[in-house]
Amino acid sequence: MKVTSQNGISVYTVSGSNTTRSLPDWVVKKRKRSLKNDVEWQNRIELIQDFEFEEASQCIRVSEDGEYAMATGTYKPQHHTYHLPSLSLKYSRHHISLNLTFELLSSDYTKSIHLQADRSIEFHTPMGCHYTIRIPRYGRALAYQSTRAEVVVPAEGKEIYRLDLEAGRFLKPFEAEEGVKCVESVAVAERSHGLLAFGTDQGTVEFFDPRVRSRIGVLGLPVQTYSSNEEGEKRASAVTALKYHPSGLTLATGSHTGIVTLYDIRSPNPLLVKDQQYGFPIQNLEFLHTKASAFSSEPKVLSADKRIIKIWDQQTGAPWTSIEPTVDINDVCVVPDSGMIFTANEGPEMHSFFIPQLGPAPKWCSFLDSLTEEMAEAHLNDPDSYAATGGVDAETVTTYDNYKFLTKSELEKLNLDHLIGKSKAEGGAGGVLRPYMHGYFVDQRLYEEAKLIADPFEWERERRNLIRQKIEKERESRIRSKPIPKVKVNKRLAERIAAQEEKERLRAAKKAARKAAGHDSEEEEEEVVKKAPVKEDKNVPVTKKSLLEDDRFKALFENPEFAIDENTLEFRQLNPSTKPQAGQSSSSASRHGRTAAESEEDHSDNSSSDGFSDSSDNESVPSDAEGGASKKRSRKQTGESRSTKKEPEMRISTQSYHARKPNNKMHNEKSFETRMKGYNPKERQRKTKEVGGEKEISWVASRGSGRPKQGGTGGNDEGRDMGRKVPRGKDERRSASGNVMRNQGR
């Protein structure tokens, strides 16, 4: 909470910009660890929940009973209703167009009337928008006469529209003088004579009596309120604000040039002319009373433009205090019978100010009284909140309720133990050192100064720690080479095991970091893990012993008998994605001999290469002796690398097919074009007397034969006699290529 002092008057900024930072819940959870050291956040006071709009607030009102507050704002156009005793938002409602101003028709929030920017007037109840009506011209202001149940709407032009809420119809409008182009403001003497006052763009104030329904007088503003045009001529400025005193005898007017004038309505001569000194149009005027003593009060006037709020004496015009927010002001509302002031302004947050000398805190936030009293006692330059003494130079003081708890032994180390038990008059700390439980609360500023005096080299140590932390942070971003395990054999296996164990250790460190941070949601944990760098913590307990250090597997990395040959078939089948290391010899294979699977693979490779090899017309099938010799030579060449072996190629025939037709030149050719040259489908149909293409195969019983006979065509001699076995050689393989579709071109 921020406090400013001018002319000995303390003004406390309870909520608004530069006092509290209203953060979303998800941001608070995400930054809760960093916000622990944020003094401004820790000392915030959120007076009313959601006391803000998305972009800006336009107008604010407090109900007559003092329990509700209603405010309008944007964007999107909406209004909020707050229940002050519960310090929370009751409901929010959106509008079609921007709200200019509104009035509460009842003593609470249940009935309200809103003037919109699209020439419409909306009537709202707790259930929603009750009714909408439009006026002929754009409205400028709004006023309500509770004694007559009439709404008065000044607008562009010289007409002032009147709406009878009891009859539900428009009444004959009031008309301003000739030459008036716009009626800017309105005031109603509600608790006295009931006269209506209207401010025009010509710098005049016109009075109407609703009982006779006619104009009864015109008041011209003094020359001081005139403004100069581009040609240098003086002309009257528009009256932008009007306000009656509760007695009804004094009228305050505010001009477009920032001049406030006080009138006695019984005389055309002004009582007082006050310059706001900023040159902006006056937006709000209020009559206030301050307590000079227990039995008397002094009348004050509040005037506000978009830059500053000034409170000054009604009799002399002497400044009393002022409030200057950091954003532009749109509307000002004083909470009845209290020192609380609300403002609607540009920016998301609406402001609330508390002036103890203006009045006590409202009953729904009575804790502000005790809080401001404690802050006034704690700060030496802050005068008593309820004292009416003057003479203190105007100054601005910022106070934070920030204390450090210290035990008696810690006070002795800081050489502050002599302040214990001494009052402020005796040279003690007074409100700075406060006893609490087994220690004392010390002002944070005093603690920092005493700590610096007691240990002047602390900053040097802190500086070294910061430098060391920065260097360590830069080191973490560097690319480090992974340590290579020192083993005699199976080096690649050791590297894979070490990488897997390192990954598991880092995962355990991440889990421990999340647990120590104490995050509430899983989404936050995932986000923290992604953003926050994981530091290698060697203190994380290891659940199991490393395989490289286990004595049971020690021989696996030291004894050459356990060396793993990555070129063997078994290794390739178990690790298909592992690429064998280049230049590695298969010494283990030569030592231990070949397995049955390797022999079968070499046998199949030799057979396939013989069957798929190119052959010429003079080439014939090798004999058994030559075949046996070739097998022996292939077995001797098993030490060669797999990468040097010729890659397999697709052929149109197999060994069994060549064995049956070794001299058929057509089937020995590889190209499809050569094979189709001698193919005649008509001749094939004439021989078989059946149609080619899709065929149906059936079994037909025949006499004198114990075997079934296959019907249809398609296939060679072996394919037609399904029951007869075709003898094959010892080294021949059964071919699956002798089917109907493959042998169609025979």
C-alpha positions in Angstrom: 0.0 0.0 0.0 1.3 3.4 -1.0 1.0 6.6 1.0 1.6 10.2 -0.1 1.5 13.3 2.1 0.8 16.8 1.0 0.1 19.7 3.4 0.2 17.2 6.2 -2.7 15.2 4.7 -2.0 11.5 4.2 -3.5 9.8 1.1 -3.3 6.0 1.0 -3.6 4.4 -2.4 -5.3 1.1 -1.6 -5.7 -0.3 -5.0 -4.7 0.7 -8.5 -1.6 0.9 -10.7 1.8 1.0 -9.0 0.3 -0.3 -5.8 -0.6 -3.9 -6.5 0.0 -6.1 -9.5 -3.1 -8.1 -10.2 -1.7 -11.4 -11.7 -3.7 -14.3 -13.0 -3.8 -17.4 -10.9 -1.7 -19.4 -13.4 1.0 -16.8 -13.4 1.1 -16.7 -9.6 1.5 -20.4 -9.4 4.2 -20.4 -12.1 6.1 -17.5 -10.4 5.3 -18.2 -6.8 8.9 -19.0 -6.0 10.2 -15.8 -7.5 7.4 -13.7 -6.0 8.6 -14.6 -2.5 11.4 -11.9 -2.9 9.1 -9.3 -4.5 8.3 -6.8 -1.8 5.6 -5.0 -3.8 3.7 -8.3 -4.4 4.1 -9.5 -0.8 2.7 -6.2 0.6 -0.3 -5.9 -1.8 -3.8 -5.3 -0.6 -6.6 -6.5 -2.9 -9.5 -4.5 -1.4 -12.2 -5.7 -3.8 -11.9 -8.8 -5.9 -11.9 -8.3 -9.7 -12.1 -4.5 -9.3 -11.0 -4.0 -12.9 -12.0 -4.2 -16.6 -10.2 -5.6 -19.6 -9.2 -2.2 -21.1 -10.7 0.8 -19.3 -13.5 1.9 -16.9 -15.9 4.7 -17.9 -18.2 5.4 -14.9 -18.7 4.3 -11.3 -21.4 4.8 -8.7 -22.0 3.6 -5.1 -25.6 2.8 -4.0 -27.4 4.9 -1.4 -27.2 2.2 1.2 -23.5 1.9 0.7 -23.4 -1.9 0.1 -23.1 -2.0 -3.6 -21.0 -0.4 -6.3 -21.6 -0.5 -10.0 -19.1 0.4 -12.7 -19.1 0.4 -16.5 -16.2 -0.1 -18.8 -14.8 -1.7 -21.9 -13.7 -3.7 -23.9 -16.2 -5.3 -24.6 -18.8 -2.9 -23.3 -20.1 -4.2 -20.0 -20.9 -3.3 -16.4 -19.9 -4.9 -13.1 -21.8 -5.0 -9.9 -19.8 -5.4 -6.6 -21.1 -6.5 -3.2 -19.0 -4.4 -0.9 -19.5 -6.3 2.4 -18.2 -9.4 0.8 -15.5 -7.5 -1.1 -16.2 -9.4 -4.3 -17.8 -9.2 -7.7 -21.5 -10.0 -7.7 -22.1 -10.3 -11.5 -21.0 -8.8 -14.8 -23.2 -8.1 -17.9 -22.3 -7.1 -21.4 -23.9 -4.3 -23.5 -24.3 -3.9 -27.2 -22.7 -0.4 -27.3 -20.4 1.7 -25.2 -21.9 3.2 -22.0 -21.6 7.0 -21.5 -23.1 7.3 -18.0 -25.7 5.7 -15.8 -27.7 6.3 -12.6 -29.0 4.0 -9.9 -32.8 4.4 -9.6 -33.1 2.4 -6.3 -31.3 2.5 -3.0 -29.4 -0.7 -4.1 -28.3 -2.1 -7.4 -31.7 -3.6 -8.5 -32.8 -0.8 -10.8 -30.5 1.2 -13.0 -30.7 3.3 -16.2 -27.9 3.5 -18.7 -27.2 6.1 -21.5 -25.5 4.4 -24.4 -23.4 5.8 -27.3 -25.9 4.6 -29.9 -28.8 7.0 -28.8 -30.4 4.3 -26.7 -31.4 4.2 -23.1 -31.4 0.8 -21.3 -33.2 -0.1 -18.1 -31.5 -3.0 -16.2 -32.7 -5.2 -13.4 -31.0 -8.2 -11.7 -32.5 -10.5 -14.4 -31.0 -8.5 -17.3 -31.9 -5.7 -19.6 -35.6 -4.9 -18.9 -36.3 -2.4 -21.7 -34.5 -0.3 -24.3 -35.7 3.0 -25.8 -34.1 5.4 -28.3 -33.9 9.2 -28.3 -33.8 11.4 -31.4 -30.3 12.8 -30.8 -27.1 11.7 -29.1 -27.3 12.2 -25.4 -24.6 14.0 -23.3 -25.6 13.5 -19.7 -28.3 11.8 -17.5 -30.2 12.8 -14.4 -33.0 11.3 -12.3 -35.6 13.1 -10.3 -36.8 10.6 -7.7 -39.6 12.8 -6.4 -41.2 13.0 -9.8 -39.9 9.6 -11.3 -38.6 11.5 -14.3 -35.4 11.0 -16.3 -33.8 14.1 -17.9 -31.4 13.6 -20.8 -29.5 16.6 -22.3 -28.5 16.0 -25.9 -27.1 17.6 -29.0 -29.2 20.5 -30.1 -31.3 22.8 -27.8 -33.8 20.1 -26.7 -33.7 18.4 -23.3 -35.6 15.1 -23.4 -37.8 14.1 -20.5 -39.1 10.6 -19.8 -41.8 9.8 -17.3 -41.0 6.4 -15.8 -44.4 6.1 -14.0 -46.5 6.7 -17.1 -43.9 5.1 -19.4 -43.9 7.9 -22.1 -41.9 10.9 -23.2 -42.9 14.3 -21.9 -42.6 17.6 -23.8 -38.9 18.4 -23.8 -37.3 21.5 -22.4 -35.8 23.9 -25.0 -32.7 26.0 -24.4 -32.1 29.5 -25.7 -31.5 30.2 -29.3 -27.9 29.7 -30.4 -27.3 26.7 -28.2 -26.0 23.8 -30.2 -25.5 21.3 -27.4 -26.4 20.9 -23.7 -23.4 19.4 -22.0 -24.3 18.8 -18.3 -27.1 18.7 -15.8 -27.6 19.0 -12.0 -30.6 18.4 -9.8 -31.3 19.9 -6.4 -32.8 16.6 -5.2 -33.0 17.3 -1.4 -34.0 20.9 -1.5 -36.0 23.1 -4.0 -35.7 20.6 -6.9 -34.5 23.1 -9.6 -32.8 21.7 -12.7 -29.6 23.4 -13.9 -28.3 22.7 -17.4 -24.8 23.8 -18.8 -24.6 24.7 -22.4 -21.8 25.0 -25.0 -22.3 28.8 -25.0 -20.9 29.1 -21.4 -24.3 29.7 -19.8 -26.3 27.8 -17.1 -30.1 27.7 -17.6 -32.4 26.9 -14.7 -35.7 25.1 -15.2 -38.5 24.6 -12.6 -40.2 21.2 -13.3 -43.4 22.4 -11.6 -44.0 25.2 -14.2 -42.1 23.3 -17.0 -40.3 26.4 -18.2 -37.0 28.3 -17.9 -36.8 30.6 -14.9 -33.3 32.1 -15.3 -30.0 32.1 -17.2 -26.6 32.5 -15.6 -23.5 33.6 -17.5 -20.0 32.5 -16.4 -17.3 35.1 -15.7 -14.8 36.3 -18.2 -12.1 34.2 -16.6 -13.7 31.1 -18.0 -13.5 32.3 -21.6 -11.2 30.7 -24.1 -9.5 32.0 -27.2 -10.1 30.7 -30.6 -7.7 30.5 -33.5 -8.1 34.2 -34.4 -7.4 35.3 -30.8 -11.0 36.3 -30.0 -12.4 35.6 -26.6 -15.4 33.3 -26.4 -17.3 31.6 -23.6 -16.3 28.0 -23.0 -18.7 25.2 -22.5 -20.0 24.2 -19.0 -18.9 20.6 -18.6 -19.8 19.9 -14.9 -22.5 21.1 -12.5 -23.2 20.3 -8.8 -25.6 21.6 -6.2 -24.7 21.8 -2.6 -26.9 19.7 -0.3 -28.5 22.9 0.9 -29.4 23.9 -2.6 -28.2 27.4 -2.3 -24.6 27.0 -3.7 -23.9 25.9 -7.2 -20.5 24.8 -8.5 -19.7 25.0 -12.2 -16.8 23.6 -14.2 -15.8 24.9 -17.6 -14.1 23.3 -20.6 -10.9 25.3 -19.8 -10.5 23.9 -16.2 -12.1 26.8 -14.3 -14.3 26.1 -11.3 -16.7 28.7 -10.1 -18.9 28.8 -7.0 -22.2 30.7 -7.1 -25.0 31.6 -4.7 -28.1 31.0 -6.8 -29.6 34.2 -5.4 -26.9 36.3 -7.0 -25.3 36.4 -10.4 -21.9 37.3 -9.0 -19.5 34.4 -8.3 -18.4 33.6 -4.8 -15.1 32.0 -5.8 -13.2 31.3 -9.0 -10.7 28.4 -8.8 -8.3 27.4 -11.6 -7.4 23.7 -11.9 -4.2 24.8 -13.6 -4.1 21.9 -16.1 -6.4 23.3 -18.8 -8.4 20.2 -19.2 -12.3 20.1 -19.0 -13.7 19.6 -15.5 -15.3 16.2 -15.2 -16.6 15.9 -11.6 -17.5 18.3 -8.8 -18.4 17.2 -5.2 -19.1 19.0 -1.9 -17.3 17.4 1.1 -16.9 17.9 4.8 -13.8 17.2 6.9 -13.6 16.8 10.6 -11.7 19.8 12.2 -12.6 18.6 15.6 -15.1 16.3 17.3 -17.9 18.8 17.1 -17.1 20.8 13.9 -16.3 20.3 10.3 -14.9 22.3 7.4 -16.6 22.4 4.0 -14.4 21.3 1.1 -14.8 21.0 -2.7 -13.5 18.2 -4.9 -12.8 19.0 -8.5 -11.4 16.6 -11.0 -10.2 16.6 -14.6 -8.5 13.8 -16.4 -5.1 14.5 -14.8 -5.6 15.3 -11.1 -8.1 15.3 -8.3 -7.9 18.4 -6.1 -9.6 19.0 -2.7 -9.7 22.6 -1.6 -11.4 24.9 0.9 -14.8 26.1 -0.1 -14.5 29.5 1.6 -11.0 30.5 0.6 -10.0 28.2 -2.2 -6.8 27.1 -0.4 -5.5 23.7 -1.5 -6.1 21.0 1.1 -4.7 17.9 -0.7 -4.5 16.4 -4.2 -4.4 13.0 -5.8 -2.6 12.4 -9.1 -2.9 8.9 -10.5 -0.6 7.6 -13.2 -3.4 7.2 -15.7 -6.2 9.5 -17.0 -9.3 9.8 -14.9 -12.8 9.3 -16.4 -15.1 9.5 -13.3 -14.8 10.0 -9.6 -17.1 8.7 -6.9 -17.0 9.4 -3.1 -18.3 6.7 -0.8 -21.0 8.3 1.4 -20.0 9.1 5.0 -16.4 7.9 4.6 -12.9 8.9 3.4 -12.9 6.4 0.5 -12.8 7.6 -3.1 -13.2 5.4 -6.2 -12.1 6.4 -9.6 -12.9 5.0 -13.1 -9.9 5.6 -15.3 -8.0 4.5 -18.3 -6.2 1.2 -17.7 -7.5 -2.2 -16.5 -7.5 -1.5 -12.7 -9.9 1.0 -11.0 -8.3 3.1 -8.2 -9.4 3.4 -4.6 -7.9 6.0 -2.3 -8.4 6.4 1.4 -8.0 9.8 3.2 -8.4 9.3 7.0 -8.8 13.0 7.7 -11.7 13.1 5.2 -13.6 10.5 7.1 -13.4 7.0 8.6 -13.1 3.8 6.5 -16.4 2.3 5.4 -17.8 -0.3 7.6 -17.2 -3.1 5.1 -13.4 -2.3 5.2 -13.0 -1.0 8.7 -9.6 -2.8 9.0 -8.1 0.1 7.0 -8.3 2.3 10.0 -6.1 0.2 12.2 -3.7 -0.5 9.2 -3.2 3.2 8.5 -2.7 4.0 12.1 0.1 1.4 12.4 1.7 2.7 9.2 1.6 6.2 10.5 3.3 5.2 13.7 5.9 3.1 11.9 7.1 6.0 9.6 8.8 8.9 11.3 7.9 11.4 8.5 4.3 10.5 8.3 2.1 12.7 10.6 -0.7 11.3 12.7 -3.5 10.1 10.4 -6.2 11.9 12.3 -4.3 15.0 13.4 -5.4 18.3 11.8 -2.1 20.0 12.3 -0.4 21.7 9.4 2.9 23.3 8.6 4.6 20.1 7.3 6.3 20.6 4.0 4.7 18.9 1.1 6.5 15.7 0.3 5.8 12.3 -1.1 6.7 9.3 1.0 6.5 5.6 0.1 6.0 3.1 3.0 6.0 -0.7 2.8 5.1 -2.8 5.8 8.2 -4.9 5.4 9.9 -6.3 8.5 12.6 -8.9 9.3 12.3 -11.3 12.2 15.4 -11.6 14.3 16.2 -13.4 17.5 18.1 -11.8 20.4 21.3 -13.6 19.4 21.0 -12.3 15.9 20.5 -8.8 17.2 23.7 -9.1 19.2 25.6 -10.1 16.1 24.3 -7.0 14.3 25.0 -4.7 17.4 21.3 -3.8 17.7 20.8 -5.3 21.2 21.1 -1.9 22.8 17.8 -0.9 21.3 15.8 -3.5 23.2 13.5 -2.1 25.8 14.1 1.6 24.8 11.4 3.9 23.6 11.7 6.4 20.8 12.2 9.3 23.3 15.1 7.5 25.0 16.9 7.1 21.7 15.6 3.6 20.9 14.2 2.3 17.7 10.6 2.9 18.7 8.3 1.5 16.0 11.2 0.0 14.1 12.0 -2.7 16.7 8.9 -4.6 17.9 8.9 -7.6 20.2 7.2 -10.7 19.0 7.3 -14.2 20.5 10.9 -15.2 21.0 12.4 -12.4 18.9 11.8 -9.0 17.4 10.5 -7.5 14.2 13.1 -5.1 12.7 12.5 -2.8 9.8 14.0 -4.2 6.6 16.0 -1.0 5.8 17.5 -0.9 9.3 18.4 -4.6 9.1 20.2 -4.1 5.7 22.2 -1.1 7.0 23.1 -2.8 10.3 24.2 -5.9 8.4 26.4 -3.9 6.0 28.1 -2.2 9.0 28.6 -5.4 10.9 30.1 -7.2 7.9 31.4 -4.8 5.3 32.9 -7.6 3.2 29.6 -9.4 2.7 29.1 -7.7 -0.7 32.4 -8.9 -1.9 31.5 -12.5 -1.1 28.1 -12.0 -2.6 29.8 -10.6 -5.8 32.1 -13.7 -6.0 29.1 -16.0 -5.6 27.3 -14.3 -8.4 30.3 -14.5 -10.7 30.7 -18.2 -9.9 27.0 -18.9 -10.5 27.2 -17.1 -13.9 30.3 -19.1 -14.9 28.6 -22.4 -13.9 25.6 -21.4 -15.9 27.7 -20.8 -19.0 29.5 -24.1 -18.5 26.2 -25.9 -18.5 25.4 -24.6 -22.0 28.6 -26.0 -23.5 28.7 -29.3 -25.4 30.6 -31.8 -23.3 32.1 -35.0 -24.5 30.7 -38.1 -22.8 33.2 -40.1 -20.7 34.3 -43.3 -22.5 34.4 -46.5 -20.3 37.9 -48.0 -20.1 37.4 -51.7 -21.0 39.5 -54.2 -22.9 36.8 -55.9 -24.9 33.2 -55.2 -25.9 33.7 -51.5 -26.0 30.6 -50.7 -27.9 28.5 -52.6 -25.4 30.0 -50.7 -22.5 29.2 -47.4 -24.2 25.6 -48.3 -24.7 25.2 -49.4 -21.1 26.9 -46.2 -19.9 24.5 -44.0 -22.0 21.4 -45.9 -20.8 22.5 -45.5 -17.1 23.2 -41.7 -17.7 19.7 -41.3 -19.1 18.1 -43.0 -16.1 20.1 -40.8 -13.7 19.0 -37.6 -15.4 15.4 -38.8 -15.4 15.7 -39.4 -11.6 17.2 -35.9 -11.1 14.3 -34.3 -13.0 11.8 -36.1 -10.9 13.6 -35.0 -7.7 13.6 -31.4 -8.9 9.9 -31.4 -9.6 9.2 -32.9 -6.2 11.3 -30.3 -4.5 9.7 -27.4 -6.3 6.3 -28.6 -5.1 4.3 -27.8 -8.3 0.5 -28.1 -8.1 -0.5 -29.2 -11.6 0.9 -31.6 -14.1 0.9 -29.1 -16.8 3.0 -26.8 -14.8 5.5 -29.6 -14.1 5.8 -30.4 -17.8 6.3 -26.7 -18.6 9.0 -26.4 -15.9 10.8 -29.5 -17.1 10.8 -28.2 -20.7 12.1 -24.7 -19.8 14.3 -25.2 -16.7 17.7 -26.7 -17.4 18.3 -30.0 -15.5 21.5 -29.9 -13.5 23.4 -33.0 -13.0 23.1 -33.9 -9.3 25.5 -36.6 -8.3 23.8 -36.8 -4.9 20.7 -38.4 -6.3 20.6 -41.9 -4.8 21.3 -44.7 -7.3 18.7 -47.5 -7.0 20.9 -50.2 -8.6 24.6 -50.9 -9.2 26.1 -50.2 -12.6 26.8 -53.2 -14.8 30.3 -51.9 -15.6 31.2 -52.0 -11.9 29.4 -55.2 -11.0 31.9 -58.0 -10.3 29.6 -60.6 -11.8 30.0 -59.1 -15.2 33.6 -58.1 -14.9 34.9 -60.9 -17.2 32.5 -59.7 -20.0 34.7 -56.6 -20.5 38.1 -58.1 -19.7 38.2 -61.7 -21.0 38.7 -61.9 -24.8 36.7 -65.2 -24.7 33.6 -63.1 -24.2 34.2 -60.8 -27.1 31.0 -60.2 -29.2 31.3 -60.6 -33.0 28.8 -58.3 -34.6 29.2 -59.9 -38.0 27.6 -63.2 -37.0 24.1 -64.2 -38.0 22.9 -64.5 -34.4 24.0 -61.0 -33.6 22.4 -59.5 -36.7 19.1 -61.3 -36.0 19.0 -60.1 -32.4 20.2 -56.5 -33.3 18.9 -55.8 -36.8 19.3 -52.0 -36.4 23.0 -52.2 -35.2 25.5 -51.5 -37.9 28.6 -53.7 -37.6 31.8 -51.8 -36.9 34.0 -51.3 -39.9 37.2 -53.3 -40.0 36.2 -55.7 -37.3 37.5 -59.3 -38.0 35.6 -62.4 -37.3 38.3 -64.1 -35.2 35.8 -65.6 -32.9 34.1 -67.4 -35.8 37.3 -68.9 -37.0 38.2 -70.0 -33.5 34.8 -71.5 -32.6 33.9 -72.9 -36.1 30.7 -72.2 -38.0 27.2 -72.8 -36.8 24.5 -74.7 -38.6 22.6 -71.5 -39.5 25.7 -69.9 -41.1 26.4 -73.1 -43.1 22.8 -73.2 -44.3 22.9 -69.5 -45.2 26.1 -70.0 -47.3 24.5 -73.0 -49.0 21.4 -71.1 -49.9 23.5 -68.1 -51.2 25.6 -70.4 -53.4 22.5 -72.1 -54.7 20.7 -68.8 -55.4 23.7 -67.3 -57.1 24.0 -70.3 -59.4 20.3 -70.2 -60.2 20.2 -66.4 -60.7 23.5 -66.0 -62.6 23.6 -65.1 -66.2 24.1 -68.0 -68.7 24.8 -68.2 -72.3 23.8 -70.6 -75.0 26.9 -72.8 -74.6 26.7 -72.8 -70.8 25.7 -76.1 -69.2 24.8 -77.2 -65.7 28.0 -78.0 -63.6 28.6 -81.5 -62.5 28.5 -82.8 -58.9 32.3 -82.7 -58.6 32.5 -79.1 -59.7 29.6 -78.2 -57.4 31.2 -79.9 -54.4 34.5 -78.0 -55.1 32.7 -74.7 -55.5 31.0 -75.3 -52.1 34.3 -75.9 -50.4 35.8 -72.8 -52.0 32.8 -70.7 -50.7 33.2 -72.1 -47.2 36.8 -70.9 -47.2 35.8 -67.4 -48.2 33.4 -66.9 -45.2 35.9 -64.6 -43.6 35.1 -61.8 -46.1 32.9 -59.0 -45.0 29.2 -58.9 -45.9 29.6 -55.6 -47.5 31.9 -57.1 -50.3 29.3 -59.7 -51.3 27.4 -59.1 -54.5 23.9 -57.8 -53.9 21.1 -60.1 -55.0 19.2 -59.3 -58.2 15.7 -60.3 -59.4 15.5 -62.9 -62.2 12.7 -64.4 -64.2 13.6 -68.0 -63.6 14.9 -70.3 -60.9 17.2 -73.4 -60.8 14.4 -75.9 -61.1 13.1 -74.1 -64.1 16.5 -74.1 -65.8 16.9 -77.8 -64.9 13.8 -78.7 -66.8 14.5 -76.4 -69.8 18.2 -75.8 -69.9 18.4 -75.1 -73.7 15.3 -72.9 -73.9 16.8 -69.5 -75.0 13.6 -67.6 -74.5 13.4 -68.4 -70.8 17.0 -67.7 -70.2 16.6 -64.1 -71.3 16.0 -61.5 -68.6 13.9 -58.9 -70.5 10.2 -59.1 -70.7 10.2 -57.9 -74.3 12.3 -60.8 -75.5 10.1 -63.3 -73.7 6.9 -61.9 -75.4 8.3 -62.1 -78.9 7.5 -65.8 -79.4 4.3 -65.8 -77.5 1.1 -66.3 -79.5 -2.1 -66.4 -77.5 -4.3 -67.8 -80.4 -2.0 -70.7 -80.9 -2.1 -71.5 -77.2 -5.9 -71.4 -77.3 -6.0 -73.7 -80.3 -3.8 -76.3 -78.5 -5.6 -76.2 -75.2 -9.1 -75.5 -76.7 -9.8 -73.3 -73.7 -9.9 -69.6 -73.0 -6.9 -67.9 -71.3 -7.3 -65.5 -68.4 -9.3 -66.2 -65.3 -10.1 -69.9 -65.0 -12.1 -72.1 -62.8 -10.4 -75.3 -61.6 -12.5 -78.4 -60.8 -11.9 -82.1 -60.2 -13.4 -84.6 -62.7 -13.7 -88.3 -61.9 -12.4 -90.7 -64.6 -13.0 -94.4 -65.1 -10.2 -97.0 -64.7 -8.0 -94.5 -62.8 -7.6 -94.3 -59.1 -6.3 -90.7 -59.3 -8.2 -87.5 -59.9 -7.6 -85.6 -63.0 -7.2 -81.8 -63.1 -9.4 -79.9 -65.5 -8.6 -76.7 -67.2 -5.4 -75.4 -68.4 -2.6 -73.3 -67.2 0.5 -74.8 -66.0 3.3 -77.2 -67.2 3.3 -81.0 -67.1 4.1 -81.0 -63.5 1.2 -78.6 -62.7 -1.3 -80.9 -64.5 -0.4 -84.0 -62.7 -1.0 -82.8 -59.1 -0.6 -86.3 -57.7 2.6 -87.3 -59.4 5.8 -86.4 -57.7 8.6 -84.9 -59.8 12.0 -86.2 -58.9 14.6 -83.6 -58.0 18.3 -83.6 -57.6 19.9 -83.7 -54.2 20.9 -80.1 -54.2 17.8 -78.8 -56.0 15.2 -76.7 -54.2 11.5 -76.9 -54.7 10.4 -74.0 -56.9 7.2 -72.0 -56.4 7.5 -70.4 -59.8 5.9 -73.2 -61.8 2.4 -71.9 -61.4 -0.3 -70.9 -63.9 0.4 -67.1 -64.1 4.2 -67.4 -64.2 4.2 -70.1 -67.0 1.6 -68.4 -69.2 4.3 -67.6 -71.8 5.7 -71.1 -72.2 
